[in-house]
């Protein structure tokens, strides 16, 4: 009685895939994933304890993992191909890996500095760079994984923040501190 649908679940959450049946009679209802049979009637065939039948023939998956993504088929063995296919997409909050890993970089005045922010998650996160400033707040700089600072001087010194956001739970942030070294202290200074 239910129709196939695309379901989205955040990694670690639980999801229930519905399969409502009317007048099943002597037929057996199966839940399959690919060629693997998960359930037959009220019998759990899979050995994965995260799977169980609830409220009749609805399939519940607890603590969903990335590898749970895919098509789940609710099927009646009556040779009429009345399959119901649910597609499960697993959403993954963003994570960030930055270069340099120690989150600090020291550069000489006039050199070029490259800051790199690699984000992963599902959907693919958007990346934003800001420079934090104690006086004027933060200023938006870029929306790319790499931030290039050319011919650095004392104005480039400070804390740069990479933000990754894909709409799944909270956005994540990583700060990288840039220190600029000068030949003569009277001509240049660093800001922290």
NUKEBA-291997 format. One record per residue (C-alpha): residue number from 1; residue in three letters; y negated, z negated, x. Coordinates in steps of 0.1 Angstrom, whole numbers, plus 2048, in hexadecimal, padded with zeros to 3 digits. Each point is the difference from the previous one (the first is absolute). Example, Ala and Ser with C-alpha at 12.3 -4.5 7.8 and 13.67 -1.06 7.14 Angstrom:
residues 2
{num: 1 residu: ALA yy: 82D zz: 7B2 xx: 87B} .
{num: 2 residu: SER yy: 7DE zz: 807 xx: 80E} .
//
This chain:
residues 192
{num: 1 residu: UNK yy: 800 zz: 800 xx: 800} .
{num: 2 residu: UNK yy: 7E9 zz: 7FD xx: 81E} .
{num: 3 residu: UNK yy: 7F2 zz: 81C xx: 815} .
{num: 4 residu: UNK yy: 800 zz: 805 xx: 826} .
{num: 5 residu: UNK yy: 7E0 zz: 7F4 xx: 811} .
{num: 6 residu: UNK yy: 7F0 zz: 7FB xx: 822} .
{num: 7 residu: UNK yy: 7FF zz: 7DB xx: 809} .
{num: 8 residu: UNK yy: 7ED zz: 7F1 xx: 81C} .
{num: 9 residu: UNK yy: 808 zz: 7DE xx: 810} .
{num: 10 residu: UNK yy: 7F0 zz: 7EE xx: 81D} .
{num: 11 residu: UNK yy: 818 zz: 7F8 xx: 81C} .
{num: 12 residu: UNK yy: 80F zz: 7DD xx: 7FA} .
{num: 13 residu: UNK yy: 7FA zz: 800 xx: 7DB} .
{num: 14 residu: UNK yy: 819 zz: 804 xx: 7E3} .
{num: 15 residu: UNK yy: 803 zz: 81F xx: 7E9} .
{num: 16 residu: UNK yy: 812 zz: 806 xx: 7E0} .
{num: 17 residu: UNK yy: 80C zz: 823 xx: 7F7} .
{num: 18 residu: UNK yy: 806 zz: 803 xx: 7DB} .
{num: 19 residu: UNK yy: 81E zz: 811 xx: 7EF} .
{num: 20 residu: UNK yy: 801 zz: 7FA xx: 7DB} .
{num: 21 residu: UNK yy: 81F zz: 80E xx: 7EE} .
{num: 22 residu: UNK yy: 807 zz: 803 xx: 7DB} .
{num: 23 residu: UNK yy: 823 zz: 805 xx: 7F2} .
{num: 24 residu: UNK yy: 812 zz: 800 xx: 822} .
{num: 25 residu: UNK yy: 822 zz: 7FD xx: 7EF} .
{num: 26 residu: UNK yy: 81D zz: 802 xx: 818} .
{num: 27 residu: UNK yy: 7EC zz: 812 xx: 81B} .
{num: 28 residu: UNK yy: 7F8 zz: 7F0 xx: 821} .
{num: 29 residu: UNK yy: 7DD zz: 7FE xx: 80D} .
{num: 30 residu: UNK yy: 7FC zz: 804 xx: 826} .
{num: 31 residu: UNK yy: 7E3 zz: 7FA xx: 817} .
{num: 32 residu: UNK yy: 801 zz: 818 xx: 81E} .
{num: 33 residu: UNK yy: 7EB zz: 806 xx: 81F} .
{num: 34 residu: UNK yy: 80A zz: 821 xx: 80F} .
{num: 35 residu: UNK yy: 826 zz: 800 xx: 801} .
{num: 36 residu: UNK yy: 802 zz: 7DA xx: 801} .
{num: 37 residu: UNK yy: 809 zz: 7EE xx: 7E0} .
{num: 38 residu: UNK yy: 7EC zz: 7DF xx: 7FC} .
{num: 39 residu: UNK yy: 80E zz: 7F5 xx: 7DE} .
{num: 40 residu: UNK yy: 81B zz: 80A xx: 7E7} .
{num: 41 residu: UNK yy: 7FB zz: 7F1 xx: 7DD} .
{num: 42 residu: UNK yy: 7F8 zz: 7DB xx: 808} .
{num: 43 residu: UNK yy: 812 zz: 800 xx: 821} .
{num: 44 residu: UNK yy: 7EC zz: 7FF xx: 820} .
{num: 45 residu: UNK yy: 810 zz: 819 xx: 818} .
{num: 46 residu: UNK yy: 7E6 zz: 7FD xx: 81C} .
{num: 47 residu: UNK yy: 805 zz: 7E2 xx: 817} .
{num: 48 residu: UNK yy: 7DA zz: 7FD xx: 805} .
{num: 49 residu: UNK yy: 7F7 zz: 7DF xx: 7EF} .
{num: 50 residu: UNK yy: 7DC zz: 80B xx: 7FA} .
{num: 51 residu: UNK yy: 80C zz: 817 xx: 7E4} .
{num: 52 residu: UNK yy: 809 zz: 7F3 xx: 7DE} .
{num: 53 residu: UNK yy: 801 zz: 80A xx: 7DB} .
{num: 54 residu: UNK yy: 7E7 zz: 7EF xx: 7EA} .
{num: 55 residu: UNK yy: 7FA zz: 802 xx: 7DA} .
{num: 56 residu: UNK yy: 81D zz: 817 xx: 7FA} .
{num: 57 residu: UNK yy: 801 zz: 81D xx: 818} .
{num: 58 residu: UNK yy: 7DE zz: 7FD xx: 812} .
{num: 59 residu: UNK yy: 804 zz: 801 xx: 825} .
{num: 60 residu: UNK yy: 7ED zz: 7E6 xx: 813} .
{num: 61 residu: UNK yy: 7FA zz: 802 xx: 826} .
{num: 62 residu: UNK yy: 7F3 zz: 7E1 xx: 811} .
{num: 63 residu: UNK yy: 7EE zz: 7FF xx: 821} .
{num: 64 residu: UNK yy: 7FC zz: 826 xx: 802} .
{num: 65 residu: UNK yy: 802 zz: 810 xx: 822} .
{num: 66 residu: UNK yy: 7F3 zz: 822 xx: 80D} .
{num: 67 residu: UNK yy: 824 zz: 80E xx: 7FF} .
{num: 68 residu: UNK yy: 801 zz: 7F9 xx: 7DA} .
{num: 69 residu: UNK yy: 7E9 zz: 81D xx: 7F9} .
{num: 70 residu: UNK yy: 810 zz: 81D xx: 7EE} .
{num: 71 residu: UNK yy: 810 zz: 80B xx: 7E0} .
{num: 72 residu: UNK yy: 814 zz: 7E9 xx: 7EA} .
{num: 73 residu: UNK yy: 815 zz: 810 xx: 7E4} .
{num: 74 residu: UNK yy: 80A zz: 7EF xx: 7E0} .
{num: 75 residu: UNK yy: 81E zz: 814 xx: 7F4} .
{num: 76 residu: UNK yy: 818 zz: 801 xx: 7E2} .
{num: 77 residu: UNK yy: 822 zz: 80E xx: 809} .
{num: 78 residu: UNK yy: 802 zz: 817 xx: 7E1} .
{num: 79 residu: UNK yy: 7FF zz: 823 xx: 811} .
{num: 80 residu: UNK yy: 7DE zz: 808 xx: 7EF} .
{num: 81 residu: UNK yy: 7EB zz: 7F9 xx: 81F} .
{num: 82 residu: UNK yy: 7E9 zz: 7E7 xx: 7EF} .
{num: 83 residu: UNK yy: 7F4 zz: 7F1 xx: 820} .
{num: 84 residu: UNK yy: 7E0 zz: 7ED xx: 803} .
{num: 85 residu: UNK yy: 7F0 zz: 802 xx: 823} .
{num: 86 residu: UNK yy: 7E7 zz: 7E6 xx: 80C} .
{num: 87 residu: UNK yy: 7EF zz: 806 xx: 821} .
{num: 88 residu: UNK yy: 7F7 zz: 7E1 xx: 814} .
{num: 89 residu: UNK yy: 7E3 zz: 801 xx: 819} .
{num: 90 residu: UNK yy: 7FC zz: 7E2 xx: 817} .
{num: 91 residu: UNK yy: 7DC zz: 7F7 xx: 808} .
{num: 92 residu: UNK yy: 7F9 zz: 7F0 xx: 822} .
{num: 93 residu: UNK yy: 7E0 zz: 7ED xx: 808} .
{num: 94 residu: UNK yy: 7ED zz: 80C xx: 81F} .
{num: 95 residu: UNK yy: 807 zz: 7F5 xx: 823} .
{num: 96 residu: UNK yy: 7EB zz: 807 xx: 81F} .
{num: 97 residu: UNK yy: 808 zz: 806 xx: 825} .
{num: 98 residu: UNK yy: 7E2 zz: 803 xx: 817} .
{num: 99 residu: UNK yy: 7F9 zz: 80D xx: 822} .
{num: 100 residu: UNK yy: 7F9 zz: 7ED xx: 816} .
{num: 101 residu: UNK yy: 81A zz: 7E7 xx: 7F4} .
{num: 102 residu: UNK yy: 7EE zz: 7E2 xx: 80E} .
{num: 103 residu: UNK yy: 7E2 zz: 809 xx: 7E9} .
{num: 104 residu: UNK yy: 7E8 zz: 7FF xx: 81D} .
{num: 105 residu: UNK yy: 7F1 zz: 81C xx: 815} .
{num: 106 residu: UNK yy: 7E8 zz: 7FF xx: 81D} .
{num: 107 residu: UNK yy: 7ED zz: 81F xx: 80A} .
{num: 108 residu: UNK yy: 7E5 zz: 80A xx: 819} .
{num: 109 residu: UNK yy: 7DE zz: 80B xx: 7F3} .
{num: 110 residu: UNK yy: 800 zz: 826 xx: 7FB} .
{num: 111 residu: UNK yy: 826 zz: 803 xx: 7FC} .
{num: 112 residu: UNK yy: 813 zz: 80B xx: 7E1} .
{num: 113 residu: UNK yy: 815 zz: 7E7 xx: 7EC} .
{num: 114 residu: UNK yy: 81C zz: 809 xx: 7E7} .
{num: 115 residu: UNK yy: 80B zz: 7E7 xx: 7E6} .
{num: 116 residu: UNK yy: 820 zz: 809 xx: 7ED} .
{num: 117 residu: UNK yy: 80C zz: 7F2 xx: 7DF} .
{num: 118 residu: UNK yy: 822 zz: 80B xx: 7F4} .
{num: 119 residu: UNK yy: 808 zz: 7F6 xx: 7DC} .
{num: 120 residu: UNK yy: 821 zz: 803 xx: 7ED} .
{num: 121 residu: UNK yy: 809 zz: 7F9 xx: 7DC} .
{num: 122 residu: UNK yy: 808 zz: 812 xx: 7DF} .
{num: 123 residu: UNK yy: 7EB zz: 811 xx: 7F4} .
{num: 124 residu: UNK yy: 7F1 zz: 80A xx: 822} .
{num: 125 residu: UNK yy: 7E2 zz: 7E8 xx: 806} .
{num: 126 residu: UNK yy: 7DD zz: 80C xx: 805} .
{num: 127 residu: UNK yy: 7F0 zz: 7F3 xx: 820} .
{num: 128 residu: UNK yy: 7DB zz: 7F4 xx: 803} .
{num: 129 residu: UNK yy: 7ED zz: 7F5 xx: 81F} .
{num: 130 residu: UNK yy: 7E3 zz: 7E8 xx: 7FF} .
{num: 131 residu: UNK yy: 7EB zz: 7EE xx: 81A} .
{num: 132 residu: UNK yy: 7FA zz: 7DC xx: 7F9} .
{num: 133 residu: UNK yy: 7DD zz: 7F4 xx: 806} .
{num: 134 residu: UNK yy: 7F4 zz: 7DC xx: 7FD} .
{num: 135 residu: UNK yy: 7DD zz: 80C xx: 7F7} .
{num: 136 residu: UNK yy: 805 zz: 81D xx: 7E8} .
{num: 137 residu: UNK yy: 823 zz: 7FB xx: 7F3} .
{num: 138 residu: UNK yy: 819 zz: 81C xx: 807} .
{num: 139 residu: UNK yy: 7F9 zz: 826 xx: 803} .
{num: 140 residu: UNK yy: 818 zz: 81B xx: 7F5} .
{num: 141 residu: UNK yy: 809 zz: 817 xx: 81D} .
{num: 142 residu: UNK yy: 81E zz: 816 xx: 7F9} .
{num: 143 residu: UNK yy: 81E zz: 807 xx: 7EA} .
{num: 144 residu: UNK yy: 818 zz: 80C xx: 81A} .
{num: 145 residu: UNK yy: 81C zz: 7EF xx: 815} .
{num: 146 residu: UNK yy: 7EC zz: 805 xx: 820} .
{num: 147 residu: UNK yy: 7DD zz: 7F3 xx: 807} .
{num: 148 residu: UNK yy: 7EF zz: 811 xx: 81E} .
{num: 149 residu: UNK yy: 7E2 zz: 7EE xx: 810} .
{num: 150 residu: UNK yy: 7EF zz: 817 xx: 819} .
{num: 151 residu: UNK yy: 7E8 zz: 7F7 xx: 81C} .
{num: 152 residu: UNK yy: 802 zz: 7DB xx: 7F7} .
{num: 153 residu: UNK yy: 7E4 zz: 7E8 xx: 807} .
{num: 154 residu: UNK yy: 7F7 zz: 7DD xx: 7F5} .
{num: 155 residu: UNK yy: 7FC zz: 80B xx: 7DC} .
{num: 156 residu: UNK yy: 825 zz: 809 xx: 7FE} .
{num: 157 residu: UNK yy: 80B zz: 7DE xx: 80A} .
{num: 158 residu: UNK yy: 80E zz: 7EA xx: 7E4} .
{num: 159 residu: UNK yy: 81C zz: 7FD xx: 7E7} .
{num: 160 residu: UNK yy: 80E zz: 81F xx: 7EF} .
{num: 161 residu: UNK yy: 816 zz: 7FC xx: 7E1} .
{num: 162 residu: UNK yy: 81B zz: 817 xx: 7F5} .
{num: 163 residu: UNK yy: 80A zz: 7FE xx: 7DB} .
{num: 164 residu: UNK yy: 81F zz: 810 xx: 7F0} .
{num: 165 residu: UNK yy: 802 zz: 801 xx: 7DB} .
{num: 166 residu: UNK yy: 819 zz: 812 xx: 7E9} .
{num: 167 residu: UNK yy: 7FA zz: 7ED xx: 7DF} .
{num: 168 residu: UNK yy: 821 zz: 7EB xx: 805} .
{num: 169 residu: UNK yy: 7F7 zz: 7DB xx: 801} .
{num: 170 residu: UNK yy: 7E3 zz: 7F8 xx: 818} .
{num: 171 residu: UNK yy: 7F0 zz: 817 xx: 81A} .
{num: 172 residu: UNK yy: 807 zz: 7F5 xx: 824} .
{num: 173 residu: UNK yy: 7E7 zz: 7FD xx: 81C} .
{num: 174 residu: UNK yy: 802 zz: 7FE xx: 826} .
{num: 175 residu: UNK yy: 7E2 zz: 7F9 xx: 817} .
{num: 176 residu: UNK yy: 7FC zz: 80E xx: 823} .
{num: 177 residu: UNK yy: 7E6 zz: 7F2 xx: 817} .
{num: 178 residu: UNK yy: 7ED zz: 818 xx: 817} .
{num: 179 residu: UNK yy: 7EF zz: 7F3 xx: 81F} .
{num: 180 residu: UNK yy: 7E9 zz: 817 xx: 814} .
{num: 181 residu: UNK yy: 7FB zz: 7F9 xx: 825} .
{num: 182 residu: UNK yy: 7E0 zz: 80A xx: 812} .
{num: 183 residu: UNK yy: 7F7 zz: 804 xx: 824} .
{num: 184 residu: UNK yy: 7E0 zz: 7EB xx: 7FE} .
{num: 185 residu: UNK yy: 7FE zz: 7E3 xx: 7E8} .
{num: 186 residu: UNK yy: 7DB zz: 806 xx: 7FB} .
{num: 187 residu: UNK yy: 807 zz: 823 xx: 7F2} .
{num: 188 residu: UNK yy: 81D zz: 7F8 xx: 7E9} .
{num: 189 residu: UNK yy: 810 zz: 7E2 xx: 7F0} .
{num: 190 residu: UNK yy: 81E zz: 7FB xx: 7EA} .
{num: 191 residu: UNK yy: 801 zz: 7F4 xx: 7DD} .
{num: 192 residu: UNK yy: 81C zz: 7EB xx: 7F2} .
//
